[in-house]
Amino acid sequence: MADLKLIYTTWPDSEAAQGIASAMLERRLIACANIFSAGKSVYRWKGEIRSEDETVMLLKTGRQTIEAATAYLERHHPYDTACIIVLENDAAHTSSAFANWVNAEVIGPA
């Protein structure tokens, strides 16, 4: 069964994103991180419209590690109000080979 989770999160720069991704990989909280560093965020913060460079990161994990992964992000994120969004996937349209790889990476070898 392909019970995978994606976490969408934003970071101030690619170095910070890479650092947290490496730490999460070492702890087997995620199987993979995709880091997109050429982003611009336009948002309202404390009554002001702001525009900042930002790095987007997608993290691939499983049902069994999603709580620990999001808790780790919340503890180590540099923003006061971190963007951490869990995205559900459609198991019917997920490659079973990919799902098996993700689950093996976050659970560990059988």
C-alpha positions as a LaTeX table, in Angstrom:
\begin{tabular}{lrrr}
\hline
Residue & $x$ (\AA) & $y$ (\AA) & $z$ (\AA) \\
\hline
Met1 & 0.00 & 0.00 & 0.00 \\
Ala2 & 1.32 & 3.44 & $-0.96$ \\
Asp3 & 0.73 & 5.39 & 2.25 \\
Leu4 & 3.17 & 8.21 & 1.50 \\
Lys5 & 3.10 & 11.77 & 2.78 \\
Leu6 & 4.58 & 14.93 & 1.31 \\
Ile7 & 5.51 & 17.89 & 3.46 \\
Tyr8 & 5.59 & 21.32 & 1.83 \\
Thr9 & 7.72 & 23.81 & 3.76 \\
Thr10 & 9.56 & 27.07 & 3.11 \\
Trp11 & 12.97 & 28.20 & 4.35 \\
Pro12 & 14.96 & 31.44 & 4.30 \\
Asp13 & 17.66 & 29.95 & 2.03 \\
Ser14 & 18.86 & 26.71 & 0.45 \\
Glu15 & 21.64 & 26.21 & 3.02 \\
Ala16 & 19.13 & 26.13 & 5.89 \\
Ala17 & 16.87 & 23.79 & 3.92 \\
Gln18 & 19.76 & 21.47 & 3.07 \\
Gly19 & 20.89 & 21.39 & 6.70 \\
Ile20 & 17.49 & 20.36 & 8.05 \\
Ala21 & 17.01 & 17.86 & 5.21 \\
Ser22 & 20.35 & 16.19 & 6.00 \\
Ala23 & 19.50 & 15.99 & 9.71 \\
Met24 & 16.10 & 14.46 & 8.93 \\
Leu25 & 17.64 & 11.93 & 6.54 \\
Glu26 & 20.14 & 10.87 & 9.20 \\
Arg27 & 17.26 & 10.32 & 11.64 \\
Arg28 & 15.21 & 8.41 & 9.02 \\
Leu29 & 12.36 & 10.93 & 9.30 \\
Ile30 & 12.30 & 11.40 & 5.51 \\
Ala31 & 13.44 & 9.43 & 2.47 \\
Cys32 & 14.11 & 12.41 & 0.21 \\
Ala33 & 14.03 & 16.21 & 0.04 \\
Asn34 & 13.57 & 18.31 & $-3.08$ \\
Ile35 & 14.90 & 21.84 & $-2.58$ \\
Phe36 & 13.84 & 24.67 & $-4.92$ \\
Ser37 & 15.88 & 27.75 & $-4.11$ \\
Ala38 & 14.79 & 30.34 & $-6.67$ \\
Gly39 & 11.52 & 31.39 & $-5.08$ \\
Lys40 & 9.91 & 34.66 & $-4.15$ \\
Ser41 & 7.18 & 34.89 & $-1.53$ \\
Val42 & 4.77 & 37.80 & $-1.40$ \\
Tyr43 & 2.68 & 37.84 & 1.76 \\
Arg44 & 1.03 & 39.94 & 4.43 \\
Trp45 & 2.82 & 39.92 & 7.81 \\
Lys46 & 1.72 & 42.03 & 10.78 \\
Gly47 & $-0.30$ & 44.36 & 8.55 \\
Glu48 & 2.42 & 44.90 & 5.92 \\
Ile49 & 2.77 & 43.40 & 2.46 \\
Arg50 & 6.23 & 41.87 & 2.21 \\
Ser51 & 8.30 & 40.29 & $-0.55$ \\
Glu52 & 11.19 & 37.98 & 0.29 \\
Asp53 & 13.40 & 35.41 & $-1.39$ \\
Glu54 & 12.52 & 32.00 & $-0.04$ \\
Thr55 & 13.43 & 28.36 & $-0.61$ \\
Val56 & 10.68 & 25.78 & $-1.06$ \\
Met57 & 11.26 & 22.21 & 0.06 \\
Leu58 & 9.19 & 19.07 & $-0.49$ \\
Leu59 & 9.91 & 16.20 & 1.88 \\
Lys60 & 8.88 & 12.60 & 1.19 \\
Thr61 & 8.00 & 10.42 & 4.15 \\
Gly62 & 5.52 & 7.78 & 5.24 \\
Arg63 & 2.48 & 7.50 & 7.50 \\
Gln64 & 4.59 & 5.98 & 10.27 \\
Thr65 & 7.01 & 8.95 & 10.45 \\
Ile66 & 4.83 & 11.96 & 9.59 \\
Glu67 & 4.20 & 13.02 & 13.20 \\
Ala68 & 7.88 & 12.81 & 14.16 \\
Ala69 & 8.93 & 14.58 & 10.94 \\
Thr70 & 6.57 & 17.53 & 11.40 \\
Ala71 & 7.47 & 17.80 & 15.11 \\
Tyr72 & 11.17 & 17.91 & 14.18 \\
Leu73 & 10.52 & 20.65 & 11.62 \\
Glu74 & 8.54 & 22.70 & 14.12 \\
Arg75 & 11.32 & 22.45 & 16.73 \\
His76 & 14.14 & 23.36 & 14.33 \\
His77 & 12.52 & 25.85 & 11.95 \\
Pro78 & 14.01 & 29.37 & 12.08 \\
Tyr79 & 10.70 & 31.18 & 11.39 \\
Asp80 & 8.36 & 32.28 & 14.20 \\
Thr81 & 5.44 & 30.99 & 12.13 \\
Ala82 & 6.74 & 28.11 & 10.01 \\
Cys83 & 4.99 & 26.95 & 6.85 \\
Ile84 & 4.65 & 23.18 & 7.31 \\
Ile85 & 1.85 & 21.63 & 5.26 \\
Val86 & 1.25 & 17.88 & 4.99 \\
Leu87 & $-0.05$ & 16.87 & 1.57 \\
Glu88 & $-1.96$ & 13.63 & 1.10 \\
Asn89 & $-1.32$ & 11.48 & $-1.95$ \\
Asp90 & $-3.63$ & 9.36 & $-4.05$ \\
Ala91 & $-2.44$ & 5.80 & $-3.39$ \\
Ala92 & $-4.09$ & 4.60 & $-6.60$ \\
His93 & $-1.71$ & 6.80 & $-8.61$ \\
Thr94 & 1.52 & 6.26 & $-6.70$ \\
Ser95 & 4.26 & 4.00 & $-8.01$ \\
Ser96 & 4.43 & 0.98 & $-5.71$ \\
Ala97 & 8.20 & 0.71 & $-6.30$ \\
Phe98 & 8.64 & 4.33 & $-5.18$ \\
Ala99 & 6.38 & 3.81 & $-2.16$ \\
Asn100 & 8.38 & 0.72 & $-1.18$ \\
Trp101 & 11.63 & 2.70 & $-1.44$ \\
Val102 & 10.30 & 5.57 & 0.74 \\
Asn103 & 8.99 & 3.16 & 3.36 \\
Ala104 & 12.27 & 1.22 & 3.40 \\
Glu105 & 14.22 & 4.46 & 3.91 \\
Val106 & 12.13 & 5.79 & 6.80 \\
Ile107 & 11.59 & 2.44 & 8.52 \\
Gly108 & 14.97 & 0.94 & 7.76 \\
Pro109 & 15.98 & $-2.34$ & 6.16 \\
Ala110 & 13.73 & $-5.31$ & 6.89 \\
\hline
\end{tabular}
